């Protein structure tokens, strides 16, 4: 396989590239590079190479649906089974990947614009992890002249919330970094809980960084509005036909060092990366197509993917 593809795939697997949007864009770019650098001499060998690369990429992170959805986008638009010529297919794959990357950038701008309209000057906002979409909403509102204060959960064990805190502080926004377990303590003072997501199911449930569901439950209890920021490629098509979302668990050494584990003795260390927030704890989902209630997820999914769901992935 292409060395550049393998390097990007490993960066996704090891979380050097992290965040659902960044993962999706990286996957599309990996397929673009594979098509550009392919030495295949026949149509069949080229398509086989692209499908092998796609399957390899998809295996890197099982929960972030943005990854397979980016790959689907490139394959559905780039490979036409009626074609038999290699060069037009190569150009179509490259064009599809570039289109996906461009659309992803536009989506962030639109999400920021739509979501910012729901924020008022003086609002206090809780956020979790490191979501470009959630950050764009807060940044857009700030640039519109709204005075905001953000409380960023640090998001253990990888501390992605620290990245969010730094980015927003550099924008000139007042930011407080808090430990994850303090979310309920601060929630009573919040006006919004704004989060990104790695996947949205057909029933409007949100799969996101571990700790999101806890914060959403605290927000529901405190009557704080919950806003989910999500590009449409984060909606999970297989959940229409009953597939469950696989929750990834990562190695113990993200939680404790080898020395600390030895001191603990025969203790099992669990490190689930995501949890699931039920739709009843979510007020709105902000997408590049506009703002929808979580109950509308099914209709959006069927519009986006329903006619293509055959039970067979395009890289098979």
KEPA-698044 format. One line per 10 residues: for each residue x negated, y, z of C-alpha. Coordinates in steps of 0.2 Angstrom, whole numbers. Layout:
<sites>
X:Y:Z  ...;
</sites>
This chain:
<sites>
0:0:0  -5:18:-3  -17:25:11  -8:41:13  9:32:15  1:21:29  -6:36:38  11:45:38  20:29:43  7:27:58;
9:45:63  28:42:64  26:26:74  14:33:86  25:49:88  11:60:81  25:65:70  41:67:81  58:74:80  71:67:68;
70:81:56  51:81:55  52:62:53  64:63:38  54:76:29  38:66:32  46:50:25  52:59:9  35:66:7  27:49:9;
38:42:-5  33:58:-16  15:54:-13  17:36:-17  26:40:-33  12:52:-38  -2:41:-34  5:24:-40  -6:15:-52  9:4:-58;
10:1:-77  28:-6:-78  45:0:-72  48:-16:-62  31:-15:-53  33:4:-49  51:1:-42  44:-13:-32  30:-2:-25  43:11:-20;
55:-1:-12  40:-9:-2  35:8:4  52:12:9  55:-4:19  38:-1:28  43:17:32  60:12:39  52:0:51  42:13:60;
56:20:71  72:10:73  84:23:81  80:39:71  93:37:57  85:52:48  71:41:43  82:28:33  93:42:27  79:51:19;
73:36:11  91:32:5  92:50:-3  76:47:-13  80:30:-19  98:33:-23  93:49:-33  77:43:-40  80:25:-46  93:21:-59;
94:3:-62  100:7:-80  83:15:-83  68:4:-89  54:17:-92  41:20:-78  37:39:-81  55:46:-80  58:35:-65  42:42:-57;
47:60:-60  65:57:-54  58:49:-37  46:64:-35  60:77:-39  72:68:-27  59:69:-13  55:87:-16  74:91:-16  77:82:0;
62:92:8  69:108:1  87:104:7  80:100:25  72:117:26  88:126:20  98:116:32  89:122:47  92:140:42  110:137:40;
112:128:56  103:142:65  115:155:57  131:146:61  126:141:79  120:158:84  137:165:81  143:156:96  130:163:108  133:180:117;
120:192:124  117:187:142  120:168:139  109:155:149  105:140:139  99:123:144  90:112:131  81:96:130  67:88:121  60:97:105;
73:99:91  70:111:77  88:113:74  92:118:92  77:130:92  83:138:76  100:142:84  92:150:99  79:159:88  93:166:76;
103:173:91  87:181:98  83:189:82  101:195:81  97:205:96  105:194:109  97:193:126  95:175:131  87:165:145  83:146:141;
80:132:154  70:119:145  70:101:152  52:95:151  58:78:144  47:65:152  37:54:148  31:63:132  35:81:138  42:87:122;
52:100:131  35:109:135  33:111:116  51:119:115  47:131:130  31:137:122  39:140:104  53:150:112  42:160:124  31:164:109;
47:171:101  49:183:115  63:173:124  64:171:143  60:153:146  60:142:162  53:124:161  62:112:173  60:94:178  73:83:170;
81:78:186  85:96:190  97:98:175  113:96:187  105:108:199  104:122:186  119:118:176  131:128:187  123:144:180  122:139:162;
134:145:148  128:132:135  119:115:134  111:115:116  103:99:110  97:91:94  100:73:90  92:58:82  109:50:76  127:53:77;
139:39:75  156:38:66  166:41:83  156:57:86  144:49:100  127:57:100  111:47:101  97:58:108  82:58:119  84:50:136;
91:62:148  103:70:136  118:60:142  114:64:160  113:83:156  129:82:145  138:73:160  133:87:171  139:100:159  156:92:157;
157:92:176  152:110:177  163:115:162  148:121:152  150:120:133  139:107:124  133:111:107  124:98:96  113:104:82  111:91:68;
107:91:49  120:80:40  106:67:37  107:63:55  124:55:54  123:36:55  132:28:40  131:10:46  142:14:61  157:16:49;
156:-3:46  153:-7:65  134:-8:66  127:-3:83  113:9:85  97:1:91  89:10:106  71:10:105  60:5:120  42:11:119;
26:4:129  24:6:148  8:16:146  18:31:141  26:31:159  11:25:170  -8:22:167  -15:4:168  -22:8:185  -6:14:192;
3:-2:185  -10:-12:194  -6:-4:210  13:-7:207  10:-26:207  23:-37:198  35:-22:193  43:-22:176  42:-4:168  56:1:156;
54:15:144  70:17:134  68:32:122  86:37:119  103:37:127  121:39:120  132:54:124  150:50:122  160:62:110  171:68:124;
156:77:132  153:87:116  162:103:111  155:106:94  142:99:81  133:112:71  128:106:54  122:115:38  140:112:31  148:122:46;
153:118:63  164:103:67  172:94:82  164:77:86  180:69:81  177:74:63  161:64:62  170:49:53  177:60:39  160:68:36;
152:51:36  164:44:24  162:59:12  143:58:13  140:39:12  156:29:12  156:26:-7  138:19:-6  140:7:9  139:-10:1;
130:-19:16  114:-19:6  100:-7:9  93:1:-7  75:-4:-3  80:-23:-2;
</sites>
